[in-house]
């Protein structure tokens, strides 16, 4: 009987270690979208994510830039002031899985980006246009205004 208990206990520990390793290696992702270039579950296509990875300058205020990085970080700066950028995280999400999305997910026919700023604010944007030189983001969390950007580099 002691041998059976030892084997059962060893298997339970092995299962816990395997699940813990999977969770750590997957970054704790739960199938909600693409974060920093890592696909976490059934996700959107790769093209929008890779095209976002650059610095975009606002066409409404040329002093304002937004940088999407491959590791999932985001930097908003005004007048290229490194002392006061607003940072956060970004990911492409499946709108049907987002419980906090402020608009009906069924009404969306574009890629949806979720931005979580270090301040705790969360915003959703629909990608209205994305090319090698232009980015248009519709603010789904606010008044529905469209932010327009041109590619810097």
N, C-alpha and C positions, 0 to 999 in steps of 0.2 A: 504494500500500500504506500509506503514512503517513496518508493521509486515512481509510482503513478503520480503522486502529488508533486514530486520534483519535476517530472516531465511536463505536467500541466502548467505548473508555475513558470517553467522555462519558456514554454510556448506563449504564455500570456505576456511575459516580459519581452520576448522577441517581437510579438505583434505590436506592443506599445512603442518599442524602439523603431520599428519599421514605419509606423504611422507618424511618429514624431519626425523622423528623417524626411519623409515625404512632405510633410507640412513645412518644414524648414527649407527644404530645397525648392519648393514651389513658391516660396515667399509668402505663404499664407493666402494665396489667391483662391478665390471661391467661385470662379466661373463668371465673373462680372464683366470682363472685357479685356482690353489691352492696356497694360500699364508699363510705361517706359520701354516699350518694344517687346515685352514678353506677352505672348498670347496666353490668356488664362481661361481656358475652356473654349466652347464654340464661340468664335468671335468674328468681328467684322473683317473685311478683307485688308490686306497688308498695305495697299497703295496709299490710302489716306494717311496712315500713321507715318510712313516713311517720308512722304512729301511735307509733312508738318515740321520735321526735324530741322529747324533753322531759326534764324532771328527774323521776325516780321516787324516792319515799321508801319505804324498807323497812318492812314492817308488823311484822317481827320485832324491829327495832331502829330506832326513829324518828329516831335521830341519824345513820343511814347513808343516803346518797343515791347514785344512779347516774344520770348524764346522758349520753344518746346525742345526739351532734351531727350535723348534716347533712354536715359535711365528713369524717365517718368517725372523729372523735376521741371519746373516752369519758373521763369523769371520775367516779371514785368518791371520795366524801368522807365523812368521819365528823364529825358535829357541825358541819357547814358550815365546817370549818377550812380556809381557803384556803392555809395554809402547808404542809399535808401531804396534798394530794389524791394519789390514785393515778391516773395517766393511762395512756392506751393508745389503741388503734385497734379498731374493730369493723366487722364486715361480715356480711351475710346470705350464707350459702354453700349450694352444692349439696352435700349430704352424700355423694353418689355420687362426687364429685371430690376429696374430702378424704381424703388418705392417712393422716393422723394422727388421724382421728376414732376415739375410744376405744370406740365401740359400733358394731355392724353397721349400716351406712347403710340397708340394706333394711328394718330394723325401725322406722325413724323415719317418722312420718306428720305431722310438724309442721315449721314453719320452724326452721332451725338458724342460730344466731348464733355466730360465732367472735370471741372477744375476745383481742387480743394486747396484754398490758400492757407498759409501758416497761421493766419489770423482766426481760422475756424470757419470762414465764409466758404460756401459751396455754390458754384454756378454751373449751369448746363448751357451748352451752345450747340446749335445745329450748324453743320458745315454747309453753307449755301453755295460756295464756290471754292475750288482749290485747284491751282495750277502751279506751274513752275515759278510764276511771278506774282500770283494774286491769291489772297485768302479772304473770304467773307464768312463771318460767324454771326449767326442770329442768336441773340440773347434770349434763351428760353426761360430764364429765371427772373427776368425783370420785365421791362416794358416792350420787349420784342424788337428793340432796335438792332440794327445790323452794324457790326464793327468791320471795317475794311482795312486790309493790310497789304503792303507790297513787300516782296522778299528783299532782304538786305544782302545776304551772302549765300 
